[in-house]
């Protein structure tokens, strides 16, 4: 499965991602995880060379020109074919398209590496490498996101409360303009985590391609279902 969960913070991406990891393991027997290091506060997830906390701080304080290059590198890297058939990401290049011009000092309209333009370029690359990729927009109303922010403050979270309508609108724009045609939306404003997960399963099942359907069938045969 190739899946991108996109959306603003506090829309439930990480809670759903955990359920998907468990569900996909049950379906295929494969151990998977989401790549979730594309959106501030950035995290060094793989092989830190010194103290992980110190490296995360260095990333957070990187000058915009270097951060632009770093983001472009890791986005491109995660579009390359991996050694297995699963690639699960949170926000990937869509978060960069939304946040870079607003908060990170690069990638705005007319800038070098304009992320709105590059996002469509990366859409094309994704479809060349992963034609069965699925895009899911996680969304919630601005008032609900504001309530969640107040209950669970996150240091380093890039979004100012006054910008919520702008940020939520930009994620909707990126979703609407994406070239990835296998896609759907999940509004988490009034749903529990379990209800969101059940809605995800209902909508993803018709989009599972032949290769993954065969993996699921093979796994069921192996475990005797």
C-alpha positions in Angstrom: 0.0 0.0 0.0 1.1 3.5 -0.8 -0.7 6.0 1.4 -0.3 9.7 2.2 -2.3 11.1 5.2 -2.3 14.9 4.8 -3.8 17.7 6.9 -3.2 20.3 9.5 -2.0 19.4 13.0 -4.8 18.3 15.4 -6.9 16.7 12.7 -6.1 13.1 13.9 -3.5 11.9 11.5 -1.2 10.2 14.0 -4.1 8.5 15.9 -5.4 7.1 12.6 -1.8 6.2 11.4 -1.4 3.9 14.5 -4.6 2.1 13.8 -3.7 1.7 10.1 -0.3 0.1 11.1 -2.1 -2.4 13.3 -4.8 -3.1 10.7 -2.4 -3.5 7.8 -0.3 -6.0 9.8 -3.5 -8.0 10.5 -4.4 -7.9 6.8 -1.0 -8.7 5.3 1.3 -9.9 8.0 3.7 -7.1 7.1 5.2 -4.8 9.7 4.9 -1.2 8.6 5.3 2.3 10.0 4.6 5.8 8.9 7.3 8.3 7.8 6.3 11.3 9.9 9.2 13.7 9.8 8.2 16.2 7.1 6.5 18.8 9.3 7.8 21.0 12.1 8.9 20.3 14.7 11.3 18.1 12.6 12.7 15.0 14.1 15.7 12.9 13.3 14.1 9.5 13.1 16.9 7.4 11.7 20.4 7.0 12.9 21.2 10.2 14.8 25.0 10.6 15.0 25.0 12.5 18.3 22.2 13.3 20.8 18.9 13.0 19.1 17.4 16.0 21.0 20.4 18.1 20.0 20.1 17.1 16.3 16.3 17.9 16.4 17.2 21.4 17.7 19.7 21.9 15.0 17.1 21.0 12.4 14.6 23.4 14.0 17.2 26.3 13.8 18.5 25.6 10.3 18.6 28.7 8.1 15.8 28.7 5.5 18.1 28.1 2.5 19.5 24.9 4.1 16.1 23.8 5.4 14.7 24.1 1.8 17.4 21.9 0.5 17.0 19.4 3.3 13.3 19.2 2.8 13.6 18.8 -1.0 16.1 16.0 -0.4 14.0 14.0 2.0 10.8 14.5 0.0 12.5 13.2 -3.2 14.1 10.4 -1.3 10.7 9.1 -0.1 9.4 9.0 -3.6 12.0 6.6 -4.8 11.0 2.9 -4.9 11.6 1.3 -1.5 12.7 -2.3 -0.9 9.2 -3.4 -0.1 5.8 -2.6 -1.5 4.5 -0.3 1.3 5.2 3.4 1.6 3.1 5.2 4.3 3.7 8.9 5.0 2.2 11.8 7.0 1.9 15.0 5.0 5.0 14.2 2.9 5.3 17.2 0.4 1.8 18.6 1.1 2.7 19.9 4.5 5.8 21.6 3.0 3.6 23.2 0.4 1.4 24.7 3.1 3.8 25.6 5.9 7.0 26.6 4.1 5.8 29.9 2.7 3.8 30.7 5.8 6.3 29.9 8.6 9.6 28.5 7.3 11.0 31.3 5.1 11.2 29.5 1.8 9.1 28.0 -0.9 6.5 30.8 -1.1 4.8 32.0 -4.3 7.5 33.2 -6.7 10.4 32.0 -4.5 13.0 29.6 -5.6 11.6 26.1 -5.1 8.0 27.4 -5.0 6.3 24.5 -3.2 2.9 25.0 -4.8 4.6 24.3 -8.2 6.8 21.5 -6.8 3.9 19.8 -5.2 2.4 19.1 -8.7 5.8 17.9 -9.9 6.0 15.5 -7.0 2.4 14.3 -7.7 3.6 13.3 -11.2 6.6 11.5 -9.8 4.5 9.7 -7.2 2.1 8.5 -9.9 5.0 7.3 -12.1 6.5 5.3 -9.2 3.3 4.4 -7.3 0.3 4.5 -9.7 -1.9 3.0 -7.0 -1.1 5.7 -4.4 -4.0 6.9 -2.2 -4.3 10.3 -0.7 -6.4 11.0 2.4 -7.2 14.5 3.6 -7.7 14.6 7.4 -9.8 17.7 8.3 -11.7 19.3 11.1 -13.4 22.7 11.7 -11.2 25.6 12.9 -13.2 25.8 16.1 -12.6 22.1 16.9 -8.8 22.4 16.0 -8.6 25.4 18.3 -10.2 23.4 21.2 -7.7 20.6 20.6 -4.8 23.0 20.6 -5.9 24.4 23.9 -6.2 20.9 25.5 -2.9 19.6 24.1 -0.3 22.3 23.5 2.6 21.1 21.4 5.9 23.0 21.6 7.3 23.8 18.1 3.9 23.4 16.5 4.0 25.9 13.6 0.4 27.0 13.3 -0.8 30.2 15.0 -4.4 30.1 16.1 -5.2 33.2 14.1 -4.0 31.4 11.0 -6.2 28.3 11.4 -8.7 29.2 8.6 -5.8 29.9 6.2 -3.9 26.7 7.0 -7.0 24.5 6.8 -7.9 26.2 3.6 -4.5 25.6 2.1 -4.5 21.9 2.9 -7.9 21.7 1.2 -6.4 23.5 -1.8 -3.5 21.1 -2.0 -5.8 18.1 -1.8 -8.2 19.5 -4.4 -5.3 20.3 -6.8 -3.4 17.1 -6.3 -3.0 14.9 -9.3 -3.4 11.7 -7.2 -6.9 10.7 -8.2 -7.4 7.8 -5.7 -8.3 9.8 -2.7 -10.9 10.7 -0.1 -11.5 13.0 2.9 -12.1 12.2 6.5 -13.7 14.9 8.7 -12.8 14.3 12.3 -14.7 17.2 13.8 -17.5 15.1 15.4 -16.1 11.5 15.1 -14.3 9.4 17.6 -10.9 7.9 16.7 -12.7 4.5 16.2 -15.3 6.0 13.9 -12.6 7.7 11.9 -10.8 4.4 11.5 -13.9 2.6 10.5 -14.6 5.2 7.9 -11.1 4.9 6.6 -11.4 1.2 6.2 -14.7 1.5 4.3 -13.2 4.0 1.9 -9.8 2.4 1.4 -11.0 -1.2 0.7 -12.3 -0.4 -2.8 -9.0 1.3 -3.6 -6.7 -1.6 -2.6 -5.0 -2.7 -5.8 -4.6 -6.2 -7.2 -1.1 -6.7 -5.8 -2.1 -5.9 -2.3 -5.3 -7.9 -2.6 -3.2 -10.9 -3.4 -1.0 -10.2 -0.4 -4.1 -10.1 1.8 -5.4 -13.4 0.3 -2.0 -15.1 0.7 -1.8 -14.0 4.3 -5.3 -15.3 5.0 -4.4 -18.7 3.5 -1.2 -18.9 5.5 -3.0 -18.3 8.8 -5.9 -20.5 7.9 -8.7 -18.1 7.7 
